[in-house]
């Protein structure tokens, strides 16, 4: 029971949960284009495959760390992957914001189903690969104890899986919250591109404002709910 390993484990669980929340937001938005009866299954499958991908990358951790070495001028393979993934995340988030804001007939028709399950899984895995590479390099930098890393990944995955359905359905029911979640993904996409170009962006500068914005939106939703209940 080494105190330093316990502290590292707690830190890794926190980091994995943050990435897990990002994944839930992303997965809930992607699976929203699926038929309602297939969303839960696709969400679980996407999360399960993402966990498997994370574990495979951890098995090849020494290879993943080498991705940080420059190969294209100042850019490393990690940088190229982060730039590509961040760019795709920006495109996806902006496209979905436009879809949510502009759709009208789709709303009445039941959500505008425009994607198959395999296409949704491919998108989920492609973007999770970007998050996973950054996560593995960070984890290996904190500790070389793979047991601690695997335990943190599995615990955080269990917590994410337990709340994924609740969070996804809650986001899907509230358009304002969905746009806010998509805005978070835009911010994360910009951050990934900046980190791919070599800039260091402190995570606290990103997630603290996001948390504050989410808290304000939840308070506004609670206020609207109380006002509607009082008007009955």
Biotite code that builds the C-alpha atoms (Angstrom):
import biotite.structure as struc

atoms = struc.array([
    struc.Atom([0.000, 0.000, 0.000], chain_id="A", res_id=1, res_name="UNK", atom_name="CA", element="C"),
    struc.Atom([2.511, 2.562, -1.217], chain_id="A", res_id=2, res_name="UNK", atom_name="CA", element="C"),
    struc.Atom([0.997, 6.060, -0.648], chain_id="A", res_id=3, res_name="UNK", atom_name="CA", element="C"),
    struc.Atom([2.596, 7.373, -3.844], chain_id="A", res_id=4, res_name="UNK", atom_name="CA", element="C"),
    struc.Atom([1.014, 4.563, -5.883], chain_id="A", res_id=5, res_name="UNK", atom_name="CA", element="C"),
    struc.Atom([-2.372, 5.230, -4.270], chain_id="A", res_id=6, res_name="UNK", atom_name="CA", element="C"),
    struc.Atom([-2.075, 8.935, -5.137], chain_id="A", res_id=7, res_name="UNK", atom_name="CA", element="C"),
    struc.Atom([-1.059, 8.064, -8.708], chain_id="A", res_id=8, res_name="UNK", atom_name="CA", element="C"),
    struc.Atom([-3.980, 5.635, -8.966], chain_id="A", res_id=9, res_name="UNK", atom_name="CA", element="C"),
    struc.Atom([-6.437, 8.313, -7.790], chain_id="A", res_id=10, res_name="UNK", atom_name="CA", element="C"),
    struc.Atom([-4.978, 10.824, -10.265], chain_id="A", res_id=11, res_name="UNK", atom_name="CA", element="C"),
    struc.Atom([-5.221, 8.334, -13.132], chain_id="A", res_id=12, res_name="UNK", atom_name="CA", element="C"),
    struc.Atom([-8.834, 7.503, -12.244], chain_id="A", res_id=13, res_name="UNK", atom_name="CA", element="C"),
    struc.Atom([-9.635, 11.232, -12.299], chain_id="A", res_id=14, res_name="UNK", atom_name="CA", element="C"),
    struc.Atom([-7.955, 11.689, -15.695], chain_id="A", res_id=15, res_name="UNK", atom_name="CA", element="C"),
    struc.Atom([-9.706, 8.641, -17.133], chain_id="A", res_id=16, res_name="UNK", atom_name="CA", element="C"),
    struc.Atom([-13.079, 9.851, -15.829], chain_id="A", res_id=17, res_name="UNK", atom_name="CA", element="C"),
    struc.Atom([-12.565, 13.214, -17.535], chain_id="A", res_id=18, res_name="UNK", atom_name="CA", element="C"),
    struc.Atom([-11.808, 11.401, -20.796], chain_id="A", res_id=19, res_name="UNK", atom_name="CA", element="C"),
    struc.Atom([-14.753, 9.118, -20.092], chain_id="A", res_id=20, res_name="UNK", atom_name="CA", element="C"),
    struc.Atom([-17.113, 12.082, -19.837], chain_id="A", res_id=21, res_name="UNK", atom_name="CA", element="C"),
    struc.Atom([-15.741, 13.378, -23.146], chain_id="A", res_id=22, res_name="UNK", atom_name="CA", element="C"),
    struc.Atom([-16.432, 9.945, -24.628], chain_id="A", res_id=23, res_name="UNK", atom_name="CA", element="C"),
    struc.Atom([-19.980, 9.845, -23.255], chain_id="A", res_id=24, res_name="UNK", atom_name="CA", element="C"),
    struc.Atom([-20.751, 13.252, -24.786], chain_id="A", res_id=25, res_name="UNK", atom_name="CA", element="C"),
    struc.Atom([-19.258, 12.194, -28.090], chain_id="A", res_id=26, res_name="UNK", atom_name="CA", element="C"),
    struc.Atom([-20.940, 8.779, -28.130], chain_id="A", res_id=27, res_name="UNK", atom_name="CA", element="C"),
    struc.Atom([-24.333, 10.180, -27.121], chain_id="A", res_id=28, res_name="UNK", atom_name="CA", element="C"),
    struc.Atom([-24.177, 12.700, -29.969], chain_id="A", res_id=29, res_name="UNK", atom_name="CA", element="C"),
    struc.Atom([-23.052, 10.137, -32.553], chain_id="A", res_id=30, res_name="UNK", atom_name="CA", element="C"),
    struc.Atom([-25.593, 7.498, -31.487], chain_id="A", res_id=31, res_name="UNK", atom_name="CA", element="C"),
    struc.Atom([-28.372, 10.107, -31.542], chain_id="A", res_id=32, res_name="UNK", atom_name="CA", element="C"),
    struc.Atom([-28.384, 9.570, -35.320], chain_id="A", res_id=33, res_name="UNK", atom_name="CA", element="C"),
    struc.Atom([-29.250, 5.875, -34.835], chain_id="A", res_id=34, res_name="UNK", atom_name="CA", element="C"),
    struc.Atom([-32.738, 4.363, -34.456], chain_id="A", res_id=35, res_name="UNK", atom_name="CA", element="C"),
    struc.Atom([-33.811, 4.756, -30.788], chain_id="A", res_id=36, res_name="UNK", atom_name="CA", element="C"),
    struc.Atom([-33.935, 1.005, -30.152], chain_id="A", res_id=37, res_name="UNK", atom_name="CA", element="C"),
    struc.Atom([-30.285, 0.584, -31.253], chain_id="A", res_id=38, res_name="UNK", atom_name="CA", element="C"),
    struc.Atom([-28.699, 3.482, -29.379], chain_id="A", res_id=39, res_name="UNK", atom_name="CA", element="C"),
    struc.Atom([-28.091, 1.746, -26.040], chain_id="A", res_id=40, res_name="UNK", atom_name="CA", element="C"),
    struc.Atom([-26.500, -1.300, -27.677], chain_id="A", res_id=41, res_name="UNK", atom_name="CA", element="C"),
    struc.Atom([-24.284, 0.840, -29.912], chain_id="A", res_id=42, res_name="UNK", atom_name="CA", element="C"),
    struc.Atom([-23.277, 2.952, -26.918], chain_id="A", res_id=43, res_name="UNK", atom_name="CA", element="C"),
    struc.Atom([-22.236, -0.095, -24.887], chain_id="A", res_id=44, res_name="UNK", atom_name="CA", element="C"),
    struc.Atom([-20.448, -1.647, -27.871], chain_id="A", res_id=45, res_name="UNK", atom_name="CA", element="C"),
    struc.Atom([-18.596, 1.592, -28.584], chain_id="A", res_id=46, res_name="UNK", atom_name="CA", element="C"),
    struc.Atom([-17.492, 1.940, -24.965], chain_id="A", res_id=47, res_name="UNK", atom_name="CA", element="C"),
    struc.Atom([-16.449, -1.719, -24.791], chain_id="A", res_id=48, res_name="UNK", atom_name="CA", element="C"),
    struc.Atom([-14.372, -1.515, -27.962], chain_id="A", res_id=49, res_name="UNK", atom_name="CA", element="C"),
    struc.Atom([-12.869, 1.750, -26.731], chain_id="A", res_id=50, res_name="UNK", atom_name="CA", element="C"),
    struc.Atom([-11.804, -0.017, -23.519], chain_id="A", res_id=51, res_name="UNK", atom_name="CA", element="C"),
    struc.Atom([-10.233, -2.825, -25.542], chain_id="A", res_id=52, res_name="UNK", atom_name="CA", element="C"),
    struc.Atom([-8.377, -0.280, -27.672], chain_id="A", res_id=53, res_name="UNK", atom_name="CA", element="C"),
    struc.Atom([-7.090, 1.488, -24.549], chain_id="A", res_id=54, res_name="UNK", atom_name="CA", element="C"),
    struc.Atom([-5.832, -1.829, -23.101], chain_id="A", res_id=55, res_name="UNK", atom_name="CA", element="C"),
    struc.Atom([-4.103, -2.761, -26.379], chain_id="A", res_id=56, res_name="UNK", atom_name="CA", element="C"),
    struc.Atom([-2.335, 0.587, -26.449], chain_id="A", res_id=57, res_name="UNK", atom_name="CA", element="C"),
    struc.Atom([-1.221, 0.046, -22.866], chain_id="A", res_id=58, res_name="UNK", atom_name="CA", element="C"),
    struc.Atom([0.273, -3.327, -23.858], chain_id="A", res_id=59, res_name="UNK", atom_name="CA", element="C"),
    struc.Atom([2.296, -1.464, -26.479], chain_id="A", res_id=60, res_name="UNK", atom_name="CA", element="C"),
    struc.Atom([2.997, 1.494, -24.177], chain_id="A", res_id=61, res_name="UNK", atom_name="CA", element="C"),
    struc.Atom([6.700, 1.601, -25.068], chain_id="A", res_id=62, res_name="UNK", atom_name="CA", element="C"),
    struc.Atom([5.751, 1.897, -28.754], chain_id="A", res_id=63, res_name="UNK", atom_name="CA", element="C"),
    struc.Atom([3.101, 4.546, -28.037], chain_id="A", res_id=64, res_name="UNK", atom_name="CA", element="C"),
    struc.Atom([5.635, 6.682, -26.124], chain_id="A", res_id=65, res_name="UNK", atom_name="CA", element="C"),
    struc.Atom([7.899, 6.645, -29.204], chain_id="A", res_id=66, res_name="UNK", atom_name="CA", element="C"),
    struc.Atom([5.110, 8.404, -31.108], chain_id="A", res_id=67, res_name="UNK", atom_name="CA", element="C"),
    struc.Atom([6.266, 11.588, -29.356], chain_id="A", res_id=68, res_name="UNK", atom_name="CA", element="C"),
    struc.Atom([9.568, 11.574, -31.259], chain_id="A", res_id=69, res_name="UNK", atom_name="CA", element="C"),
    struc.Atom([9.769, 14.085, -34.194], chain_id="A", res_id=70, res_name="UNK", atom_name="CA", element="C"),
    struc.Atom([9.284, 12.527, -37.623], chain_id="A", res_id=71, res_name="UNK", atom_name="CA", element="C"),
    struc.Atom([7.961, 15.340, -39.849], chain_id="A", res_id=72, res_name="UNK", atom_name="CA", element="C"),
    struc.Atom([10.080, 18.355, -38.973], chain_id="A", res_id=73, res_name="UNK", atom_name="CA", element="C"),
    struc.Atom([8.976, 19.398, -35.490], chain_id="A", res_id=74, res_name="UNK", atom_name="CA", element="C"),
    struc.Atom([5.875, 17.212, -35.704], chain_id="A", res_id=75, res_name="UNK", atom_name="CA", element="C"),
    struc.Atom([5.712, 13.738, -34.167], chain_id="A", res_id=76, res_name="UNK", atom_name="CA", element="C"),
    struc.Atom([3.273, 10.982, -35.079], chain_id="A", res_id=77, res_name="UNK", atom_name="CA", element="C"),
    struc.Atom([1.436, 11.856, -31.886], chain_id="A", res_id=78, res_name="UNK", atom_name="CA", element="C"),
    struc.Atom([1.165, 15.449, -33.114], chain_id="A", res_id=79, res_name="UNK", atom_name="CA", element="C"),
    struc.Atom([-0.101, 14.344, -36.508], chain_id="A", res_id=80, res_name="UNK", atom_name="CA", element="C"),
    struc.Atom([-2.720, 12.102, -34.877], chain_id="A", res_id=81, res_name="UNK", atom_name="CA", element="C"),
    struc.Atom([-3.804, 14.842, -32.455], chain_id="A", res_id=82, res_name="UNK", atom_name="CA", element="C"),
    struc.Atom([-4.096, 17.407, -35.272], chain_id="A", res_id=83, res_name="UNK", atom_name="CA", element="C"),
    struc.Atom([-6.079, 15.001, -37.457], chain_id="A", res_id=84, res_name="UNK", atom_name="CA", element="C"),
    struc.Atom([-8.312, 13.891, -34.582], chain_id="A", res_id=85, res_name="UNK", atom_name="CA", element="C"),
    struc.Atom([-8.831, 17.438, -33.326], chain_id="A", res_id=86, res_name="UNK", atom_name="CA", element="C"),
    struc.Atom([-9.696, 18.629, -36.813], chain_id="A", res_id=87, res_name="UNK", atom_name="CA", element="C"),
    struc.Atom([-12.213, 15.830, -37.282], chain_id="A", res_id=88, res_name="UNK", atom_name="CA", element="C"),
    struc.Atom([-13.696, 16.519, -33.843], chain_id="A", res_id=89, res_name="UNK", atom_name="CA", element="C"),
    struc.Atom([-14.094, 20.203, -34.770], chain_id="A", res_id=90, res_name="UNK", atom_name="CA", element="C"),
    struc.Atom([-15.781, 19.273, -38.044], chain_id="A", res_id=91, res_name="UNK", atom_name="CA", element="C"),
    struc.Atom([-18.085, 16.768, -36.352], chain_id="A", res_id=92, res_name="UNK", atom_name="CA", element="C"),
    struc.Atom([-19.057, 19.101, -33.494], chain_id="A", res_id=93, res_name="UNK", atom_name="CA", element="C"),
    struc.Atom([-19.725, 22.124, -35.727], chain_id="A", res_id=94, res_name="UNK", atom_name="CA", element="C"),
    struc.Atom([-21.741, 19.970, -38.144], chain_id="A", res_id=95, res_name="UNK", atom_name="CA", element="C"),
    struc.Atom([-23.840, 18.582, -35.284], chain_id="A", res_id=96, res_name="UNK", atom_name="CA", element="C"),
    struc.Atom([-24.411, 22.080, -33.835], chain_id="A", res_id=97, res_name="UNK", atom_name="CA", element="C"),
    struc.Atom([-25.730, 23.166, -37.227], chain_id="A", res_id=98, res_name="UNK", atom_name="CA", element="C"),
    struc.Atom([-27.919, 20.053, -37.378], chain_id="A", res_id=99, res_name="UNK", atom_name="CA", element="C"),
    struc.Atom([-29.404, 20.662, -33.913], chain_id="A", res_id=100, res_name="UNK", atom_name="CA", element="C"),
    struc.Atom([-30.009, 24.377, -34.483], chain_id="A", res_id=101, res_name="UNK", atom_name="CA", element="C"),
    struc.Atom([-31.384, 24.190, -38.022], chain_id="A", res_id=102, res_name="UNK", atom_name="CA", element="C"),
    struc.Atom([-33.449, 21.004, -38.048], chain_id="A", res_id=103, res_name="UNK", atom_name="CA", element="C"),
    struc.Atom([-37.199, 21.440, -37.837], chain_id="A", res_id=104, res_name="UNK", atom_name="CA", element="C"),
    struc.Atom([-38.861, 18.710, -39.866], chain_id="A", res_id=105, res_name="UNK", atom_name="CA", element="C"),
    struc.Atom([-36.458, 16.150, -38.414], chain_id="A", res_id=106, res_name="UNK", atom_name="CA", element="C"),
    struc.Atom([-37.570, 17.121, -34.924], chain_id="A", res_id=107, res_name="UNK", atom_name="CA", element="C"),
    struc.Atom([-41.145, 16.287, -35.721], chain_id="A", res_id=108, res_name="UNK", atom_name="CA", element="C"),
    struc.Atom([-40.139, 13.138, -37.547], chain_id="A", res_id=109, res_name="UNK", atom_name="CA", element="C"),
    struc.Atom([-38.288, 11.594, -34.632], chain_id="A", res_id=110, res_name="UNK", atom_name="CA", element="C"),
    struc.Atom([-34.706, 12.760, -34.655], chain_id="A", res_id=111, res_name="UNK", atom_name="CA", element="C"),
    struc.Atom([-33.404, 12.476, -38.189], chain_id="A", res_id=112, res_name="UNK", atom_name="CA", element="C"),
    struc.Atom([-31.835, 9.017, -38.309], chain_id="A", res_id=113, res_name="UNK", atom_name="CA", element="C"),
    struc.Atom([-28.933, 9.273, -40.770], chain_id="A", res_id=114, res_name="UNK", atom_name="CA", element="C"),
    struc.Atom([-26.328, 6.713, -39.637], chain_id="A", res_id=115, res_name="UNK", atom_name="CA", element="C"),
    struc.Atom([-25.795, 2.975, -39.400], chain_id="A", res_id=116, res_name="UNK", atom_name="CA", element="C"),
    struc.Atom([-24.399, 1.201, -36.334], chain_id="A", res_id=117, res_name="UNK", atom_name="CA", element="C"),
    struc.Atom([-21.095, 0.229, -38.053], chain_id="A", res_id=118, res_name="UNK", atom_name="CA", element="C"),
    struc.Atom([-20.550, 3.846, -39.153], chain_id="A", res_id=119, res_name="UNK", atom_name="CA", element="C"),
    struc.Atom([-21.218, 5.076, -35.617], chain_id="A", res_id=120, res_name="UNK", atom_name="CA", element="C"),
    struc.Atom([-18.793, 2.511, -34.118], chain_id="A", res_id=121, res_name="UNK", atom_name="CA", element="C"),
    struc.Atom([-16.053, 3.474, -36.598], chain_id="A", res_id=122, res_name="UNK", atom_name="CA", element="C"),
    struc.Atom([-16.391, 7.163, -35.682], chain_id="A", res_id=123, res_name="UNK", atom_name="CA", element="C"),
    struc.Atom([-16.386, 6.372, -31.957], chain_id="A", res_id=124, res_name="UNK", atom_name="CA", element="C"),
    struc.Atom([-13.240, 4.222, -32.262], chain_id="A", res_id=125, res_name="UNK", atom_name="CA", element="C"),
    struc.Atom([-11.414, 6.713, -34.488], chain_id="A", res_id=126, res_name="UNK", atom_name="CA", element="C"),
    struc.Atom([-11.921, 9.560, -32.038], chain_id="A", res_id=127, res_name="UNK", atom_name="CA", element="C"),
    struc.Atom([-11.267, 7.378, -29.006], chain_id="A", res_id=128, res_name="UNK", atom_name="CA", element="C"),
    struc.Atom([-7.916, 6.423, -30.555], chain_id="A", res_id=129, res_name="UNK", atom_name="CA", element="C"),
    struc.Atom([-6.920, 10.087, -30.363], chain_id="A", res_id=130, res_name="UNK", atom_name="CA", element="C"),
    struc.Atom([-7.983, 10.379, -26.707], chain_id="A", res_id=131, res_name="UNK", atom_name="CA", element="C"),
    struc.Atom([-6.365, 7.023, -25.850], chain_id="A", res_id=132, res_name="UNK", atom_name="CA", element="C"),
    struc.Atom([-2.919, 7.857, -27.251], chain_id="A", res_id=133, res_name="UNK", atom_name="CA", element="C"),
    struc.Atom([-2.770, 11.063, -25.219], chain_id="A", res_id=134, res_name="UNK", atom_name="CA", element="C"),
    struc.Atom([-4.086, 9.193, -22.162], chain_id="A", res_id=135, res_name="UNK", atom_name="CA", element="C"),
    struc.Atom([-1.547, 6.335, -22.436], chain_id="A", res_id=136, res_name="UNK", atom_name="CA", element="C"),
    struc.Atom([1.416, 8.688, -22.837], chain_id="A", res_id=137, res_name="UNK", atom_name="CA", element="C"),
    struc.Atom([0.247, 10.681, -19.799], chain_id="A", res_id=138, res_name="UNK", atom_name="CA", element="C"),
    struc.Atom([-0.315, 7.527, -17.728], chain_id="A", res_id=139, res_name="UNK", atom_name="CA", element="C"),
    struc.Atom([3.093, 6.034, -18.573], chain_id="A", res_id=140, res_name="UNK", atom_name="CA", element="C"),
    struc.Atom([4.665, 9.375, -17.684], chain_id="A", res_id=141, res_name="UNK", atom_name="CA", element="C"),
    struc.Atom([3.099, 9.182, -14.216], chain_id="A", res_id=142, res_name="UNK", atom_name="CA", element="C"),
    struc.Atom([4.001, 5.564, -13.419], chain_id="A", res_id=143, res_name="UNK", atom_name="CA", element="C"),
    struc.Atom([5.519, 2.493, -15.043], chain_id="A", res_id=144, res_name="UNK", atom_name="CA", element="C"),
    struc.Atom([3.334, 0.198, -12.911], chain_id="A", res_id=145, res_name="UNK", atom_name="CA", element="C"),
    struc.Atom([0.955, -1.312, -15.473], chain_id="A", res_id=146, res_name="UNK", atom_name="CA", element="C"),
    struc.Atom([-1.183, -2.892, -12.739], chain_id="A", res_id=147, res_name="UNK", atom_name="CA", element="C"),
    struc.Atom([-1.982, 0.571, -11.351], chain_id="A", res_id=148, res_name="UNK", atom_name="CA", element="C"),
    struc.Atom([-2.720, 1.900, -14.849], chain_id="A", res_id=149, res_name="UNK", atom_name="CA", element="C"),
    struc.Atom([-4.968, -1.034, -15.807], chain_id="A", res_id=150, res_name="UNK", atom_name="CA", element="C"),
    struc.Atom([-6.818, -0.838, -12.479], chain_id="A", res_id=151, res_name="UNK", atom_name="CA", element="C"),
    struc.Atom([-7.467, 2.881, -12.999], chain_id="A", res_id=152, res_name="UNK", atom_name="CA", element="C"),
    struc.Atom([-8.672, 2.306, -16.575], chain_id="A", res_id=153, res_name="UNK", atom_name="CA", element="C"),
    struc.Atom([-11.014, -0.540, -15.561], chain_id="A", res_id=154, res_name="UNK", atom_name="CA", element="C"),
    struc.Atom([-12.463, 1.322, -12.553], chain_id="A", res_id=155, res_name="UNK", atom_name="CA", element="C"),
    struc.Atom([-13.094, 4.480, -14.546], chain_id="A", res_id=156, res_name="UNK", atom_name="CA", element="C"),
    struc.Atom([-14.646, 2.413, -17.365], chain_id="A", res_id=157, res_name="UNK", atom_name="CA", element="C"),
    struc.Atom([-17.028, 0.735, -14.904], chain_id="A", res_id=158, res_name="UNK", atom_name="CA", element="C"),
    struc.Atom([-18.110, 4.148, -13.572], chain_id="A", res_id=159, res_name="UNK", atom_name="CA", element="C"),
    struc.Atom([-18.523, 5.569, -17.073], chain_id="A", res_id=160, res_name="UNK", atom_name="CA", element="C"),
    struc.Atom([-20.537, 2.526, -18.205], chain_id="A", res_id=161, res_name="UNK", atom_name="CA", element="C"),
    struc.Atom([-22.807, 2.778, -15.150], chain_id="A", res_id=162, res_name="UNK", atom_name="CA", element="C"),
    struc.Atom([-23.787, 6.387, -15.917], chain_id="A", res_id=163, res_name="UNK", atom_name="CA", element="C"),
    struc.Atom([-23.406, 6.459, -19.714], chain_id="A", res_id=164, res_name="UNK", atom_name="CA", element="C"),
    struc.Atom([-27.072, 5.703, -20.449], chain_id="A", res_id=165, res_name="UNK", atom_name="CA", element="C"),
    struc.Atom([-28.392, 8.252, -17.955], chain_id="A", res_id=166, res_name="UNK", atom_name="CA", element="C"),
    struc.Atom([-26.085, 11.017, -19.171], chain_id="A", res_id=167, res_name="UNK", atom_name="CA", element="C"),
    struc.Atom([-26.685, 10.247, -22.857], chain_id="A", res_id=168, res_name="UNK", atom_name="CA", element="C"),
    struc.Atom([-30.489, 10.227, -22.531], chain_id="A", res_id=169, res_name="UNK", atom_name="CA", element="C"),
    struc.Atom([-30.401, 13.416, -20.452], chain_id="A", res_id=170, res_name="UNK", atom_name="CA", element="C"),
    struc.Atom([-28.296, 15.202, -23.083], chain_id="A", res_id=171, res_name="UNK", atom_name="CA", element="C"),
    struc.Atom([-30.503, 13.940, -25.912], chain_id="A", res_id=172, res_name="UNK", atom_name="CA", element="C"),
    struc.Atom([-33.676, 15.261, -24.223], chain_id="A", res_id=173, res_name="UNK", atom_name="CA", element="C"),
    struc.Atom([-32.371, 18.835, -23.807], chain_id="A", res_id=174, res_name="UNK", atom_name="CA", element="C"),
    struc.Atom([-31.337, 20.705, -26.951], chain_id="A", res_id=175, res_name="UNK", atom_name="CA", element="C"),
    struc.Atom([-29.590, 23.509, -25.031], chain_id="A", res_id=176, res_name="UNK", atom_name="CA", element="C"),
    struc.Atom([-27.527, 21.001, -23.078], chain_id="A", res_id=177, res_name="UNK", atom_name="CA", element="C"),
    struc.Atom([-26.679, 19.152, -26.290], chain_id="A", res_id=178, res_name="UNK", atom_name="CA", element="C"),
    struc.Atom([-25.401, 22.370, -27.895], chain_id="A", res_id=179, res_name="UNK", atom_name="CA", element="C"),
    struc.Atom([-23.362, 23.065, -24.756], chain_id="A", res_id=180, res_name="UNK", atom_name="CA", element="C"),
    struc.Atom([-21.870, 19.562, -24.932], chain_id="A", res_id=181, res_name="UNK", atom_name="CA", element="C"),
    struc.Atom([-21.034, 20.099, -28.605], chain_id="A", res_id=182, res_name="UNK", atom_name="CA", element="C"),
    struc.Atom([-19.389, 23.405, -27.692], chain_id="A", res_id=183, res_name="UNK", atom_name="CA", element="C"),
    struc.Atom([-17.257, 21.495, -25.196], chain_id="A", res_id=184, res_name="UNK", atom_name="CA", element="C"),
    struc.Atom([-16.196, 19.176, -28.005], chain_id="A", res_id=185, res_name="UNK", atom_name="CA", element="C"),
    struc.Atom([-15.274, 22.193, -30.161], chain_id="A", res_id=186, res_name="UNK", atom_name="CA", element="C"),
    struc.Atom([-13.041, 23.415, -27.327], chain_id="A", res_id=187, res_name="UNK", atom_name="CA", element="C"),
    struc.Atom([-11.468, 19.973, -26.944], chain_id="A", res_id=188, res_name="UNK", atom_name="CA", element="C"),
    struc.Atom([-10.902, 19.785, -30.716], chain_id="A", res_id=189, res_name="UNK", atom_name="CA", element="C"),
    struc.Atom([-9.089, 23.145, -30.702], chain_id="A", res_id=190, res_name="UNK", atom_name="CA", element="C"),
    struc.Atom([-7.024, 21.977, -27.725], chain_id="A", res_id=191, res_name="UNK", atom_name="CA", element="C"),
    struc.Atom([-6.024, 18.745, -29.491], chain_id="A", res_id=192, res_name="UNK", atom_name="CA", element="C"),
    struc.Atom([-4.881, 20.693, -32.564], chain_id="A", res_id=193, res_name="UNK", atom_name="CA", element="C"),
    struc.Atom([-2.863, 23.117, -30.407], chain_id="A", res_id=194, res_name="UNK", atom_name="CA", element="C"),
    struc.Atom([-1.232, 20.238, -28.502], chain_id="A", res_id=195, res_name="UNK", atom_name="CA", element="C"),
    struc.Atom([-0.486, 18.506, -31.795], chain_id="A", res_id=196, res_name="UNK", atom_name="CA", element="C"),
    struc.Atom([1.356, 21.661, -32.893], chain_id="A", res_id=197, res_name="UNK", atom_name="CA", element="C"),
    struc.Atom([3.430, 21.570, -29.711], chain_id="A", res_id=198, res_name="UNK", atom_name="CA", element="C"),
    struc.Atom([1.575, 24.059, -27.497], chain_id="A", res_id=199, res_name="UNK", atom_name="CA", element="C"),
    struc.Atom([0.912, 23.099, -23.893], chain_id="A", res_id=200, res_name="UNK", atom_name="CA", element="C"),
    struc.Atom([-2.638, 23.842, -22.773], chain_id="A", res_id=201, res_name="UNK", atom_name="CA", element="C"),
    struc.Atom([-3.246, 23.370, -19.007], chain_id="A", res_id=202, res_name="UNK", atom_name="CA", element="C"),
    struc.Atom([-6.277, 21.114, -18.633], chain_id="A", res_id=203, res_name="UNK", atom_name="CA", element="C"),
    struc.Atom([-7.587, 23.199, -15.718], chain_id="A", res_id=204, res_name="UNK", atom_name="CA", element="C"),
    struc.Atom([-8.023, 26.164, -18.078], chain_id="A", res_id=205, res_name="UNK", atom_name="CA", element="C"),
    struc.Atom([-10.353, 24.010, -20.169], chain_id="A", res_id=206, res_name="UNK", atom_name="CA", element="C"),
    struc.Atom([-12.338, 21.854, -17.778], chain_id="A", res_id=207, res_name="UNK", atom_name="CA", element="C"),
    struc.Atom([-12.980, 24.422, -15.019], chain_id="A", res_id=208, res_name="UNK", atom_name="CA", element="C"),
    struc.Atom([-14.797, 26.854, -17.384], chain_id="A", res_id=209, res_name="UNK", atom_name="CA", element="C"),
    struc.Atom([-16.638, 23.869, -18.878], chain_id="A", res_id=210, res_name="UNK", atom_name="CA", element="C"),
    struc.Atom([-17.752, 22.767, -15.430], chain_id="A", res_id=211, res_name="UNK", atom_name="CA", element="C"),
    struc.Atom([-18.880, 26.293, -14.573], chain_id="A", res_id=212, res_name="UNK", atom_name="CA", element="C"),
    struc.Atom([-20.852, 26.611, -17.832], chain_id="A", res_id=213, res_name="UNK", atom_name="CA", element="C"),
    struc.Atom([-22.484, 23.234, -17.192], chain_id="A", res_id=214, res_name="UNK", atom_name="CA", element="C"),
    struc.Atom([-23.418, 24.252, -13.647], chain_id="A", res_id=215, res_name="UNK", atom_name="CA", element="C"),
    struc.Atom([-25.006, 27.486, -14.897], chain_id="A", res_id=216, res_name="UNK", atom_name="CA", element="C"),
    struc.Atom([-26.998, 25.582, -17.540], chain_id="A", res_id=217, res_name="UNK", atom_name="CA", element="C"),
    struc.Atom([-28.208, 23.014, -14.987], chain_id="A", res_id=218, res_name="UNK", atom_name="CA", element="C"),
    struc.Atom([-29.295, 25.804, -12.633], chain_id="A", res_id=219, res_name="UNK", atom_name="CA", element="C"),
    struc.Atom([-31.166, 27.470, -15.500], chain_id="A", res_id=220, res_name="UNK", atom_name="CA", element="C"),
    struc.Atom([-32.893, 24.176, -16.331], chain_id="A", res_id=221, res_name="UNK", atom_name="CA", element="C"),
    struc.Atom([-33.849, 23.742, -12.668], chain_id="A", res_id=222, res_name="UNK", atom_name="CA", element="C"),
    struc.Atom([-35.225, 27.278, -12.567], chain_id="A", res_id=223, res_name="UNK", atom_name="CA", element="C"),
    struc.Atom([-37.330, 26.673, -15.690], chain_id="A", res_id=224, res_name="UNK", atom_name="CA", element="C"),
    struc.Atom([-38.617, 23.396, -14.230], chain_id="A", res_id=225, res_name="UNK", atom_name="CA", element="C"),
    struc.Atom([-39.672, 25.078, -10.954], chain_id="A", res_id=226, res_name="UNK", atom_name="CA", element="C"),
    struc.Atom([-41.335, 27.922, -12.824], chain_id="A", res_id=227, res_name="UNK", atom_name="CA", element="C"),
    struc.Atom([-43.360, 25.539, -15.012], chain_id="A", res_id=228, res_name="UNK", atom_name="CA", element="C"),
    struc.Atom([-44.393, 23.519, -11.961], chain_id="A", res_id=229, res_name="UNK", atom_name="CA", element="C"),
    struc.Atom([-45.481, 26.671, -10.102], chain_id="A", res_id=230, res_name="UNK", atom_name="CA", element="C"),
    struc.Atom([-47.537, 27.816, -13.110], chain_id="A", res_id=231, res_name="UNK", atom_name="CA", element="C"),
    struc.Atom([-49.684, 24.657, -13.112], chain_id="A", res_id=232, res_name="UNK", atom_name="CA", element="C"),
])
